[in-house]
Amino acid sequence: MSLKKRDRFEVIYDILEIIRDKNNSIKPTPLLRFSNLSSQSFAEYFKDLLDKEFVKEILDKKGKKHITLTDKGFKYLEKYQTIVKFMSEFEL
């Protein structure tokens, strides 16, 4: 059994899916843990997701950071599924 390295699109999908599956609100540390990336890789992806406005940081009443998806983030999850289904249908 060979382990396939996740490509960039899969990693982004995985990060966004984790956030969505945690009721669209997760703290940075658990997100890092669940994403299964090194902290350096995670930081790069996370900055990119913020810059592209797929996610945003909000502060709760105690001043703790939570990460949530934006509409654009939800749209990415939707489109990604469409592409995966397409590739599967055509055995690509």
C-alpha positions in Angstrom: 0.0 0.0 0.0 1.5 3.3 -1.1 0.6 6.5 0.7 -0.2 9.2 -1.8 0.9 12.7 -0.8 -2.0 15.1 -0.7 -1.9 17.8 -3.3 -2.5 21.5 -2.6 -6.2 21.3 -3.5 -6.7 18.3 -1.2 -5.0 20.0 1.7 -7.0 23.1 1.4 -10.2 21.0 1.1 -9.2 19.1 4.2 -8.6 22.2 6.3 -11.9 23.8 5.2 -13.8 20.6 5.8 -12.4 20.3 9.4 -13.6 23.8 10.1 -17.0 23.1 8.6 -17.4 19.8 10.5 -16.6 21.6 13.8 -19.8 23.7 13.4 -17.8 26.3 11.5 -15.8 27.3 14.5 -12.5 25.9 15.6 -9.4 27.3 17.5 -6.1 27.3 15.6 -4.3 24.6 17.7 -6.9 21.9 17.2 -7.1 22.8 13.5 -3.4 22.4 13.2 -3.6 19.0 14.9 -6.5 17.7 12.8 -4.9 19.0 9.5 -2.0 16.6 9.9 0.5 19.1 8.7 3.7 20.4 10.1 3.3 23.7 11.9 5.3 25.5 9.2 3.2 24.0 6.4 0.0 24.8 8.3 1.1 28.4 8.8 1.7 28.8 5.1 -1.7 27.3 4.1 -3.5 29.2 6.8 -2.0 32.6 5.7 -3.0 31.8 2.2 -6.6 30.9 3.2 -6.8 34.2 5.1 -5.4 36.2 2.2 -7.8 34.5 -0.2 -10.6 35.1 2.2 -11.6 31.4 2.5 -11.5 31.7 6.3 -11.6 34.5 8.8 -10.6 34.8 12.4 -13.0 35.9 15.0 -12.5 36.6 18.7 -14.9 35.1 21.3 -16.0 37.0 24.4 -12.8 35.8 26.2 -10.6 37.1 23.4 -9.8 33.6 22.1 -9.3 33.2 18.3 -11.7 31.0 16.4 -11.5 30.2 12.7 -14.6 30.2 10.6 -15.3 29.7 6.9 -16.5 32.5 4.7 -19.0 32.1 1.9 -16.0 31.7 -0.4 -14.7 28.8 1.8 -18.1 27.1 1.6 -18.1 27.6 -2.2 -14.7 25.9 -2.4 -15.9 22.8 -0.6 -18.9 22.6 -3.0 -16.8 23.1 -6.2 -14.1 20.6 -5.0 -16.8 17.9 -4.5 -18.0 18.6 -8.1 -14.5 18.2 -9.5 -13.8 15.0 -7.5 -17.1 13.5 -8.7 -16.3 14.5 -12.3 -12.8 13.0 -12.1 -14.2 9.8 -10.6 -16.9 9.5 -13.3 -14.3 9.7 -16.1 -11.8 7.6 -14.1 -9.2 10.4 -14.2 
